[in-house]
Amino acid sequence: MKSNNPIVYTCFCTDIIHEGHLNLIDVAKEYGDVVVGVLCDSEMVKYNRFPLKSTSERVKLVEEIPDVKKVIIQKKIMYDDVVKEIRPDYIIHGDNWADESMKVIKKNILNVLDEYGGELIEVPYTFNEKIQKIDKQMLEKLAMPEFRRSRLKKLLKMVDVVKTIEVHSGLTGLIAEKTVIADDEHIDQFDAMWISSLCDSTEKGKPDIELVDMTSRFRTISDIMEVTTKPIIFDGDTGGIAEHFVYTVRSLERMGVSAVIIEDKIGLKKNSLFGTEVEQTQDDIEHFCEKIRAGKNAQLSDDFMIIARIESLILEKGMDDALERAFAFRDAGADGIMIHSRKKEPDEILEFCDKFREKDSETPIVAVPSSYNTITEEELSEHGVNIVIYANQLLRAAFPAMQHAAKSILKHRRAREIDEDLLSIKEIITLIDEL
C-alpha cells in the first residue's frame, strides 16, 4: 500500500549530471518525493569505475538538481540497507540491465521491494551522441597520466585491499580493466594492474634477469595505458644503480605509473622463487636506503610511490633481518613495504605483518600470494596487508592454453577439434573499444 507522500528512490554512480539523469528525475517526481542516493567511493570502484570526484563532491552535484528532496549516501551496491533505511514506495532505474552485474542489481531490487509491496519503475535508458561523447571524455580523463598516477594512493584510503592483477600486454590490460564478477551478494573487479618483470620478459621469450631494457618495458606500459584507466604498479627489479634509478622514477612518474617496487638485491638478478637454489646477493641496508632516498629526491609529485621489496625470507635470512630492513627502508622514505615468501603456507608472511604492525600502523604492506595461494584477501587484510598482487596468473593461464591449441592442430592437422575451446573472434573484438 502506497503512502500519501510516496518516496521515490534512485541511486547515481556518476561524476557528472547529464540529460539522462535529469530525465530520470523528471519521471521520478511524477510519482512522489524524490530521494537520490550517491554511491560511496569504495563501492564505486567495485561496480563502475574510479570516481573523479569525491563522495561529498558528488553529493553536492545531486543536491543542485531541482526537484530532488533529499540526498543520501548509499554505502553498498546492493539495496538491502538503503531500503530498510528509507523504505521507498518506488525505486526508479534505467532499463539498462544487459550486463550480468546489472541483472544481479535488478534481482536484488525486486527482492527487497517484494518484502513490503514496493515497485520498480524502469525508464528507457537515455543514450545519444551527446551522452556518448560525455562518457568517452570521462574515460579519457581517467586515463590521463596526472589522474591515473594519484589513483593508487587514493585507493589505499578507499578500500581494505587493493586487488592487483598482472598484465603484460594491451589485451591482458583490457582483461584486468573489464573483468567483473557478480553474485547475489556483491559485485567486484580488480583495482590495479601489476607490470611484472618476469611476465614482461617471458612474453618476449627472454630470461628473467633484467635482460629486457627499460625502453622496451616502457613500451609495454604505453601499450597498456592506451587501452586502460586503472593504476599501474611497476616491477622495477633491483632498480639498478641509484644514478640510473632516478631516471626510471622520473620516466614512470611522467607516464602516469602510480608506484615502482624495487627489491633489495644486487648483482645478476634471478627470480626470487628460486630462493637459495641459485646464487643471489642481498644488498646491504644502507646502500639500498641510498637508492630509495635518491628515487624519492628525484620524483616531482607527491602521488608517486616507491615501495621496497624485502628478500630476507626468500633468502632465509630470518624474521629479524626482514623487520630491521623494513623499518630502515621506511625511514629512508619508502612509501610501502613488500614482503616476499616462497613457502606454501603464509605463516611467516603473517608473522612479519603482525610484528611490523605492532610498531607501524600506517605504512602500506604489499603481499604476493603466489606460492602461499590458499590465503584470502580478507585474511591478509586482517593482518595489515593493504595491496595484494596476483603476480603471474594471467601469463601462466595463457601458456598451457596456447600450447594445448598448438598440439591439437599438429595432431589433427586441422583446427576443428580445438575450436570449441577457443574464444570467438567476435568476442575478442567486442572487448576492444573503437574510437
C-alpha positions, 0 to 999 in steps of 0.5 A, spaced: 500 500 500 502 506 497 503 512 502 500 519 501 507 522 500 510 516 496 518 516 496 521 515 490 528 512 490 534 512 485 541 511 486 547 515 481 554 512 480 556 518 476 561 524 476 557 528 472 549 530 471 547 529 464 540 529 460 539 522 462 539 523 469 535 529 469 530 525 465 530 520 470 528 525 475 523 528 471 519 521 471 521 520 478 517 526 481 511 524 477 510 519 482 512 522 489 518 525 493 524 524 490 530 521 494 537 520 490 542 516 493 550 517 491 554 511 491 560 511 496 567 511 493 569 504 495 563 501 492 564 505 486 570 502 484 567 495 485 561 496 480 563 502 475 569 505 475 574 510 479 570 516 481 573 523 479 570 526 484 569 525 491 563 522 495 561 529 498 563 532 491 558 528 488 553 529 493 553 536 492 552 535 484 545 531 486 543 536 491 543 542 485 538 538 481 531 541 482 526 537 484 530 532 488 528 532 496 533 529 499 540 526 498 543 520 501 549 516 501 548 509 499 554 505 502 553 498 498 551 496 491 546 492 493 539 495 496 538 491 502 540 497 507 538 503 503 531 500 503 530 498 510 533 505 511 528 509 507 523 504 505 521 507 498 514 506 495 518 506 488 525 505 486 526 508 479 532 505 474 534 505 467 532 499 463 539 498 462 540 491 465 544 487 459 550 486 463 550 480 468 552 485 474 546 489 472 541 483 472 544 481 479 542 489 481 535 488 478 534 481 482 536 484 488 531 490 487 525 486 486 527 482 492 527 487 497 521 491 494 517 484 494 518 484 502 513 490 503 509 491 496 514 496 493 515 497 485 520 498 480 519 503 475 524 502 469 525 508 464 528 507 457 535 508 458 537 515 455 543 514 450 545 519 444 551 522 441 551 527 446 551 522 452 556 518 448 561 523 447 560 525 455 562 518 457 568 517 452 571 524 455 570 521 462 574 515 460 579 519 457 580 523 463 581 517 467 586 515 463 590 521 463 597 520 466 596 526 472 589 522 474 591 515 473 598 516 477 594 519 484 589 513 483 593 508 487 594 512 493 587 514 493 585 507 493 589 505 499 584 510 503 578 507 499 578 500 500 581 494 505 585 491 499 587 493 493 586 487 488 592 487 483 592 483 477 598 482 472 598 484 465 603 484 460 600 486 454 594 491 451 589 485 451 591 482 458 590 490 460 583 490 457 582 483 461 584 486 468 580 493 466 573 489 464 573 483 468 567 483 473 564 478 477 557 478 480 553 474 485 547 475 489 551 478 494 556 483 491 559 485 485 567 486 484 573 487 479 580 488 480 583 495 482 590 495 479 594 492 474 601 489 476 607 490 470 611 484 472 618 483 470 618 476 469 611 476 465 614 482 461 620 478 459 617 471 458 612 474 453 618 476 449 621 469 450 627 472 454 630 470 461 628 473 467 634 477 469 633 484 467 635 482 460 629 486 457 631 494 457 627 499 460 625 502 453 622 496 451 618 495 458 616 502 457 613 500 451 609 495 454 606 500 459 604 505 453 601 499 450 597 498 456 595 505 458 592 506 451 587 501 452 586 502 460 584 507 466 586 503 472 593 504 476 599 501 474 604 498 479 611 497 476 616 491 477 622 495 477 627 489 479 633 491 483 632 498 480 639 498 478 644 503 480 641 509 484 644 514 478 640 510 473 634 509 478 632 516 478 631 516 471 626 510 471 622 514 477 622 520 473 620 516 466 614 512 470 612 518 474 611 522 467 607 516 464 602 516 469 605 509 473 602 510 480 608 506 484 615 502 482 617 496 487 624 495 487 627 489 491 633 489 495 638 485 491 644 486 487 648 483 482 645 478 476 638 478 478 634 471 478 627 470 480 626 470 487 622 463 487 628 460 486 630 462 493 637 459 495 637 454 489 641 459 485 646 464 487 643 471 489 646 477 493 642 481 498 644 488 498 646 491 504 641 496 508 644 502 507 646 502 500 639 500 498 636 506 503 641 510 498 637 508 492 630 509 495 632 516 498 635 518 491 628 515 487 624 519 492 629 526 491 628 525 484 620 524 483 616 531 482 609 529 485 607 527 491 602 521 488 608 517 486 610 511 490 616 507 491 615 501 495 621 496 497 621 489 496 624 485 502 628 478 500 630 476 507 625 470 507 626 468 500 633 468 502 632 465 509 635 470 512 630 470 518 624 474 521 629 479 524 633 481 518 626 482 514 623 487 520 630 491 521 630 492 513 623 494 513 623 499 518 630 502 515 627 502 508 621 506 511 625 511 514 629 512 508 622 514 505 619 508 502 612 509 501 610 501 502 613 495 504 613 488 500 614 482 503 616 476 499 615 468 501 616 462 497 613 457 502 606 454 501 603 456 507 603 464 509 605 463 516 611 467 516 608 472 511 603 473 517 608 473 522 612 479 519 605 483 518 603 482 525 610 484 528 611 490 523 604 492 525 605 492 532 610 498 531 607 501 524 600 502 523 600 506 517 605 504 512 602 500 506 604 492 506 604 489 499 603 481 499 604 476 493 600 470 494 603 466 489 606 460 492 602 461 499 595 461 494 590 458 499 590 465 503 584 470 502 584 477 501 580 478 507 585 474 511 591 478 509 587 484 510 586 482 517 593 482 518 595 489 515 596 487 508 593 493 504 595 491 496 595 484 494 598 482 487 596 476 483 603 476 480 603 471 474 596 468 473 594 471 467 601 469 463 601 462 466 593 461 464 595 463 457 601 458 456 598 451 457 592 454 453 596 456 447 600 450 447 594 445 448 591 449 441 598 448 438 598 440 439 591 439 437 592 442 430 599 438 429 595 432 431 589 433 427 592 437 422 586 441 422 583 446 427 576 443 428 577 439 434 580 445 438 575 450 436 570 449 441 575 451 446 577 457 443 574 464 444 570 467 438 573 472 434 567 476 435 568 476 442 575 478 442 573 484 438 567 486 442 572 487 448 576 492 444 573 499 444 573 503 437 574 510 437 
